[in-house]
């Protein structure tokens, strides 16, 4: 879980430039927002549950968002030339 959070934070620190690769950039930037929201919801549930909520709904949202994230990162890396 922490690895996902660190990966999202690292990637969100350098958002892609829209003029480089269009749709891939839009999707990439959108999934960063979606992952952040899903992580926040799961973190809140986890912190507030006090052992009474397994947070399955918020974890499922996070899992689904992560699946989308991996697909979008793959698409982005194929469509966008990174400048080093």
BELFENTA-V78679 format. One record per backbone hydrogen bond with DSSP energy under -0.5 kcal/mol. NH is the residue of the N-H (numbers start at 0). CO is the residue of the C=O. If there is no record, write none. Layout:
BEGIN
nh: <NH NH>
co: <CO CO>
END
This chain:
BEGIN
nh: <4 5 6 7 8 9 10 11 12 13 14 19 20 21 23 24 25 26 27 28 29 30 31 32 33 34 35 36 37 38 39 40 41 42 43 44 45 46 47 48 51 58 59 60 61 62 63 64 65 66 67 68 69 70 71 72 73 74 75 76 77 78 79 81 83>
co: <0 1 2 3 4 5 6 7 8 10 11 16 16 17 20 20 21 22 23 24 25 26 27 28 29 30 31 32 33 34 35 36 37 38 39 40 41 42 43 44 48 54 55 56 57 58 59 60 61 62 63 64 65 66 67 68 69 70 71 72 73 74 75 79 81>
END
